[in-house]
């Protein structure tokens, strides 16, 4: 392995984009969070039922 490959190694980003899913209807949206933070659970307005519902982190989409 060449020394330049070691020196030019890409650093990990501090942020990641995750997909949030409603526990009630399955409605999804994307949110950005820190890589080292715990998985997100938030209350947010759900347009399908016109009420506030719980959203949980479903999966990681990409690094930012």
ZADO-1210 file (C-alpha; in nm, 4 decimals, padded with zeros to 6 digits):
<atoms>
<atom x="00.0000" y="00.0000" z="00.0000" code="UNK" pos="1"/>
<atom x="00.1267" y="00.3437" z="-00.0885" code="UNK" pos="2"/>
<atom x="00.1855" y="00.6112" z="00.1704" code="UNK" pos="3"/>
<atom x="-00.0369" y="00.8557" z="-00.0206" code="UNK" pos="4"/>
<atom x="-00.3373" y="00.6248" z="00.0238" code="UNK" pos="5"/>
<atom x="-00.2909" y="00.6392" z="00.4000" code="UNK" pos="6"/>
<atom x="-00.2481" y="01.0159" z="00.4081" code="UNK" pos="7"/>
<atom x="-00.5493" y="01.0889" z="00.1866" code="UNK" pos="8"/>
<atom x="-00.7917" y="00.8661" z="00.3766" code="UNK" pos="9"/>
<atom x="-01.1379" y="01.0196" z="00.3981" code="UNK" pos="10"/>
<atom x="-01.2496" y="01.1294" z="00.7458" code="UNK" pos="11"/>
<atom x="-01.5899" y="01.0306" z="00.8823" code="UNK" pos="12"/>
<atom x="-01.8463" y="01.3073" z="00.8975" code="UNK" pos="13"/>
<atom x="-02.0065" y="01.4200" z="01.2228" code="UNK" pos="14"/>
<atom x="-02.3602" y="01.4182" z="01.0831" code="UNK" pos="15"/>
<atom x="-02.5812" y="01.1540" z="00.9206" code="UNK" pos="16"/>
<atom x="-02.9196" y="01.1699" z="00.7517" code="UNK" pos="17"/>
<atom x="-03.1788" y="00.9271" z="00.8881" code="UNK" pos="18"/>
<atom x="-03.5310" y="00.8334" z="00.7835" code="UNK" pos="19"/>
<atom x="-03.8014" y="00.8944" z="01.0457" code="UNK" pos="20"/>
<atom x="-04.1248" y="00.6911" z="01.0368" code="UNK" pos="21"/>
<atom x="-04.4555" y="00.7558" z="01.2125" code="UNK" pos="22"/>
<atom x="-04.5552" y="00.4860" z="01.4603" code="UNK" pos="23"/>
<atom x="-04.9219" y="00.5375" z="01.3666" code="UNK" pos="24"/>
<atom x="-04.9464" y="00.5701" z="00.9867" code="UNK" pos="25"/>
<atom x="-04.6026" y="00.4934" z="00.8452" code="UNK" pos="26"/>
<atom x="-04.5539" y="00.8468" z="00.7079" code="UNK" pos="27"/>
<atom x="-04.1801" y="00.9165" z="00.6636" code="UNK" pos="28"/>
<atom x="-03.9459" y="01.2152" z="00.6395" code="UNK" pos="29"/>
<atom x="-03.5699" y="01.2713" z="00.6556" code="UNK" pos="30"/>
<atom x="-03.3814" y="01.4343" z="00.9434" code="UNK" pos="31"/>
<atom x="-03.0149" y="01.5081" z="01.0129" code="UNK" pos="32"/>
<atom x="-02.8585" y="01.4046" z="01.3449" code="UNK" pos="33"/>
<atom x="-02.5112" y="01.3664" z="01.4925" code="UNK" pos="34"/>
<atom x="-02.3404" y="01.0344" z="01.4277" code="UNK" pos="35"/>
<atom x="-02.2641" y="00.9660" z="01.7955" code="UNK" pos="36"/>
<atom x="-02.6100" y="01.0621" z="01.9274" code="UNK" pos="37"/>
<atom x="-02.8747" y="00.8096" z="02.0323" code="UNK" pos="38"/>
<atom x="-03.1506" y="00.7059" z="01.7919" code="UNK" pos="39"/>
<atom x="-03.4165" y="00.9741" z="01.7550" code="UNK" pos="40"/>
<atom x="-03.7751" y="00.9603" z="01.8803" code="UNK" pos="41"/>
<atom x="-03.9716" y="01.2828" z="01.8366" code="UNK" pos="42"/>
<atom x="-04.3284" y="01.4106" z="01.8385" code="UNK" pos="43"/>
<atom x="-04.4281" y="01.5771" z="01.5136" code="UNK" pos="44"/>
<atom x="-04.7411" y="01.6612" z="01.3155" code="UNK" pos="45"/>
<atom x="-04.8562" y="01.3697" z="01.0973" code="UNK" pos="46"/>
<atom x="-05.0414" y="01.4972" z="00.7868" code="UNK" pos="47"/>
<atom x="-05.2235" y="01.1668" z="00.7275" code="UNK" pos="48"/>
<atom x="-05.4190" y="01.1775" z="01.0553" code="UNK" pos="49"/>
<atom x="-05.3968" y="01.5562" z="01.1113" code="UNK" pos="50"/>
<atom x="-05.2541" y="01.5075" z="01.4632" code="UNK" pos="51"/>
<atom x="-04.9241" y="01.4929" z="01.6456" code="UNK" pos="52"/>
<atom x="-04.7752" y="01.1433" z="01.6538" code="UNK" pos="53"/>
<atom x="-04.4542" y="00.9694" z="01.7559" code="UNK" pos="54"/>
<atom x="-04.1821" y="00.9349" z="01.4929" code="UNK" pos="55"/>
<atom x="-03.8983" y="00.6848" z="01.5350" code="UNK" pos="56"/>
<atom x="-03.5722" y="00.6542" z="01.3468" code="UNK" pos="57"/>
<atom x="-03.6077" y="00.3804" z="01.0864" code="UNK" pos="58"/>
<atom x="-03.2729" y="00.3675" z="00.9038" code="UNK" pos="59"/>
<atom x="-02.9608" y="00.5582" z="00.8069" code="UNK" pos="60"/>
<atom x="-02.9735" y="00.7104" z="00.4585" code="UNK" pos="61"/>
<atom x="-02.6325" y="00.8732" z="00.4117" code="UNK" pos="62"/>
<atom x="-02.3452" y="01.0643" z="00.5705" code="UNK" pos="63"/>
<atom x="-02.3441" y="01.4411" z="00.5485" code="UNK" pos="64"/>
</atoms>
